[in-house]
Amino acid sequence: MDKEGLAEISARYVHFADTEARGRSPLYEALARAVAEDWETLDFLSTLPDLKRQPNLLLAAVRHLFGTPTGWAEFRQALLAHLHAVRSLMLERSTQTNEPGRCATLLPVLSRLPQPLALIEVGTSAGLCLMPDLYGYDYGRKAIRAPTMASEPPVFRCLASETTPLPAALPQVVWRAGLDLNPIDASDDTQVAWLETLVWPEQTARLANLRAALKIAATVKPRVVKGDLRGSDLVQLCSEAPKDATLVIFHTAVLDYVSDPADREAFAEQAMRLAPCWVSNEFPRVFPSIATRAGRSLPPGRFLLSVNRSPLAWTDPHGASLEWIADEA
Ligand SMILES: C[S@@+](CC[C@H](N)C(=O)[O-])C[C@H]1O[C@@H](n2cnc3c(N)ncnc32)[C@H](O)[C@@H]1O
């Protein structure tokens, strides 16, 4: 690859350091900045397909194989000594995550619906967001938690704005199922280990919560079906839901992966035809017509939570905060 190509990869790592890692992970910020200036590492990245050059993937692959490095020198030494192993892992894996903390931002919606609920999550990954009724939540001025099952539930902290209608009770879920193009098997140690590595190094509370949610999934075994949210797989799943429960189709951090806006719109129309309640928690660019209705300049780096196309709240992408914007509360 010529110098211009390497400079483009370098700029991607600087962008990651500036916009994603800064303030969240000092180690990842430092490593990304160092990669951006290291020609040998850039040269290695240039041998990978474009999609596989992502900072998150490189950083996770090295940590997965050799543990969390203390800094750049250790990271670089491990990488350059094992280029083949790192390359194979980066080609084999992706940065597919599952963040159960997002349930904290869904809960105010789910708890207000006519109970009981039948939940269908599209893009469910390992199915961890399918169990919002089995976790604990701390909204600062109010806390709520499920009774302990075989293991302690994780407790998700979420800073909720004053007008947020905080849930009085957990939703009553009588049926749950997820759909994913590439489901993660929560009972497979190798897949779980990779899921854990994708949590950034300093985010120890997030990792503890992920592990606690995985333990609950090991008991509950939420049903996850392999399939595409576009088309008949969703229709089939909806037909299996009990008729005496409110059917909710929801998704968080998924529709960005559906690149054609027409496909996203077709999905939205289908979801509203199939269920009385369609909950979307996505970057506002995913459904621009809903974002326009949110009524003010878009806060950067936030998801927009909406129900049946009505914007309700701006949410932190990992569920750490929630700013209610709907008039009614
Ligand atoms: C970033 S993960 C989010 C997982 C989960 N919703 C969460 O919030 O933690 C995106 C998921 O969407 C799935 N996905 C992407 N496109 C899809 C499609 N067309 N149909 C079904 N699942 C899809 C991916 O396989 C992946 O598991």
The ligand as an SDF file (V2000), in Angstrom:
LIG
                    3D

 27 29  0  0  0  0  0  0  0  0999 V2000
  -24.1780   -4.0320   17.8410 C   0  0  0  0  0  0  0  0  0  0  0  0
  -25.0090   -5.5930   17.9370 S   0  0  0  0  0  0  0  0  0  0  0  0
  -26.2860   -5.1440   19.1030 C   0  0  0  0  0  0  0  0  0  0  0  0
  -26.7760   -6.3320   19.8720 C   0  0  0  0  0  0  0  0  0  0  0  0
  -27.8820   -6.0320   20.8800 C   0  0  0  0  0  0  0  0  0  0  0  0
  -29.0610   -5.5260   20.2420 N   0  0  0  0  0  0  0  0  0  0  0  0
  -27.4100   -5.0600   21.9350 C   0  0  0  0  0  0  0  0  0  0  0  0
  -27.9470   -3.9360   21.9930 O   0  0  0  0  0  0  0  0  0  0  0  0
  -26.5190   -5.3880   22.7160 O   0  0  0  0  0  0  0  0  0  0  0  0
  -25.8840   -5.6820   16.3820 C   0  0  0  0  0  0  0  0  0  0  0  0
  -26.5190   -7.0410   16.1200 C   0  0  0  0  0  0  0  0  0  0  0  0
  -27.3950   -6.9460   15.0160 O   0  0  0  0  0  0  0  0  0  0  0  0
  -27.2960   -8.1290   14.2450 C   0  0  0  0  0  0  0  0  0  0  0  0
  -27.8000   -7.8400   12.8860 N   0  0  0  0  0  0  0  0  0  0  0  0
  -27.2880   -6.9830   11.9810 C   0  0  0  0  0  0  0  0  0  0  0  0
  -28.0360   -6.9760   10.8450 N   0  0  0  0  0  0  0  0  0  0  0  0
  -29.0650   -7.8440   11.0560 C   0  0  0  0  0  0  0  0  0  0  0  0
  -30.1690   -8.2830   10.2650 C   0  0  0  0  0  0  0  0  0  0  0  0
  -30.3610   -7.8250    9.0160 N   0  0  0  0  0  0  0  0  0  0  0  0
  -31.0200   -9.1780   10.8010 N   0  0  0  0  0  0  0  0  0  0  0  0
  -30.8250   -9.6720   12.0530 C   0  0  0  0  0  0  0  0  0  0  0  0
  -29.7830   -9.2960   12.8400 N   0  0  0  0  0  0  0  0  0  0  0  0
  -28.9150   -8.4010   12.3560 C   0  0  0  0  0  0  0  0  0  0  0  0
  -25.8160   -8.4670   14.3300 C   0  0  0  0  0  0  0  0  0  0  0  0
  -25.5610   -9.8310   14.0020 O   0  0  0  0  0  0  0  0  0  0  0  0
  -25.5110   -8.1300   15.7870 C   0  0  0  0  0  0  0  0  0  0  0  0
  -25.7170   -9.2230   16.6430 O   0  0  0  0  0  0  0  0  0  0  0  0
  1  2  1  0
  2  3  1  0
  2 10  1  0
  3  4  1  0
  4  5  1  0
  5  6  1  0
  5  7  1  0
  7  8  2  0
  7  9  1  0
 10 11  1  0
 11 12  1  0
 11 26  1  0
 12 13  1  0
 13 14  1  0
 13 24  1  0
 14 15  1  0
 14 23  1  0
 15 16  2  0
 16 17  1  0
 17 18  1  0
 17 23  2  0
 18 19  1  0
 18 20  2  0
 20 21  1  0
 21 22  2  0
 22 23  1  0
 24 25  1  0
 24 26  1  0
 26 27  1  0
M  CHG  2   2   1   9  -1
M  END
$$$$
